[in-house]
């Protein structure tokens, strides 16, 4: 009975620590159990709001049976590569996953399944120009990260792709601006022409 009480207290303490301090990415390094792939090729450039990414993920078949017993959901995210984090504090990598800004763009969250997972995502219109990779986190029933997988290596230097942000200008807006400018110029010339005619008529009188 005493041992059971000690184990229960230990479990509660661990949960309290996790709740207060969060999960660290370094603590998951031994739990890289998901195999993740994405459709963009290395160096490919995608356009935000137009192009799509097909992501697949599954449990690594080499892990021991029961490794995924606590996995309940998988959260797939678009993540910044180091080259696009330099001198950008708002994209900074922090070991505490609650504070980490590496993977700021959600792709999809799905119930966990060890295989047969595929999702096609159209790159969101608000995704900024940068270099990216894809990462998936396995979460437990409390939505706490317990394992992961990603499309790049541990140094985040391979299988990277680019996204080109929307410029914010549209063809219809440009056409409207041109038409308005042309109308303004014509109106200005018309005004001067009418004023000149009035002045000439006044002189003839």
N, C-alpha and C positions, 0 to 999 in steps of 0.2 A: 504493500500500500504506500509505504514511504517512497519507494522508487517511482511509482506511478505519479505521485504528487510532484516529485522532483522533475520528472520528464515533462509533465504538464506545465509546470512553472517555467522550465527552460524554453518550451515551445512558445509560450505567451511572451516571454522576454524577447525571443528572436523576432516575433511578429511586431512587437513594440519598437524594436530597433529599426526594422525595415520600414515601418510606418513613419518614424521620425526622420531617418536619414536617407531612406530610399535605397534602391538597388544601384550598385556601381557596375559600370560596363566591364571593368577589370575582373569582377567576380564571375562574369559570364563566360570568360575566355575558355574555361574548361567545358562549357556547355554549348559549343558551336555545333549543334546537332541538326540544323536545318540546311538543306541544299536549296539554294535560291538561284534562279536564272532570270534574265530579262532580255527582251527581244533586241534592244539597240546594240549595234556592234561597237567595238572600241573606237572612240573618236567620232561617232555619228552625231550629227546635229539635228535636234528635233525642234519644232516650233510650238510654243505654248498655245493652247486653245485649238490646236489643229491636229497635231500628230499624237499617236498613241503608243503605249508601252504594254506589252504582254508579259506578265510575270507568272512564273511557276515556282512552287515550293513543295518540299516533301521532307519526310524524316530520313536522315542519312541511314542507309541500310546496314552500316557497319556498327552502329551503336548497340549497346546491350538491350535485350528485351526488357520492357518496363521503364525505360528511360523517359518516355513521354507520358507516364501515368498521370502527371499533374498538369499536362498541357490542356487548356480548355479553349483558348482562342489564339489566333495568329494576327498580328498587326503588321501590315506591310507599309513601308515608308520610303519616300524619296529623300536621299541624304546628300549633303554637300561633300565634295571631295576636298582634301586639304588645300589644293591650289585655289579654290574659291572661298576658303575660310580666312586666308591670310589678310591681316589688317581689317577684319570684319568681326568685331566682337559679338555682334548679334547672331553670328553663325558659329560661335566658338564651341569646340568640343570640351565637355566637362565629364569627368568620370561618373558623377552622380547623374543618373538618367533623368531625374526630375528637373535638373538644371541644364542638361545637355541640349545644345541647339543644332547638333549635326543633322538630325533627321526631323526637320520642321514641317515636312509636307506629308500628310496622310494619303495613302493610296487606297487601302481597303482594310477592313477588319472582318475576319471570317471565323466561324467555329473551327476548331482544330480537326484536321484529318491527316493521317500519316502519308497519304499519297493522293494523286489526282487533283491537285489544286492548281487552277489557272484563273487568271483575271486580267482583262484588258482595260486599261485606264487611259482616257484621253488626258493629256497633260493639261492641268488646270491653267486658266488664263492668267492667274496671278503669280505663277511660278516665275521667278526672276532669271535673268541670264546667268548661267553658272555651269560648272562641271559637276556631274552627279554619279551616284551609284544607288542601288536598291538594297535595303536591309529589311529582314522580317524578324519580329520578336514573337516567341511563344510565351503566352501569359497563362497564369494559373487562374483559379476561380475568383481570386481577389484582384484580377487584372494586373498582377505584378509580373514583371519580366523574369522568366526563369531560364530562357535559352534564346539563341538567335542563329541567324545565317545571313550571308550577304553575297552580292554578286562580285565583289572585289576581294583582293587579298588583305592580309592583316595590316599592311601599310597603306591601304587604300590608294593604290597606284595603277591597278590593272582593271580592264573592262569598264572604263569610265566613258561617259557620253555627255554631250552638251545639250542644253536647252536654250533656245533663243526667245527672249521675252517679247510680248506684244509691244509694238512701238507706241501705241496709244493713239495713233492717227489712222483714220479710215478714208478710203477713196471717196466716199460720198461727202465727207467733211471737206476734203481738199477741193472737190468739184464745186461745192457750195461757196467756198472761200474765193475761188477763182471767178465764179459768176458774180459774186457780190463786188469784188474788186473791179471787174470790167464794167459793171453797172455804175459804180461810183465814178469811174473815169469818164464814161459817156455822159453821165449827168453833169459832171463838172464842166466838160466842154460845151454841153448844151446851155448851161447857165451863162458862161462867158459869151457865147454866141448871141443869146437873147439880150444880154446887157449891152453888147456892142451895137446891135440893131437899134435898141432903144436910144442909145447915145447918138447914133447917126441920124435917126429920125428927129431927135430934138434939135440937132444942129441945122437941119434943113428947114425947120420952122423959123 
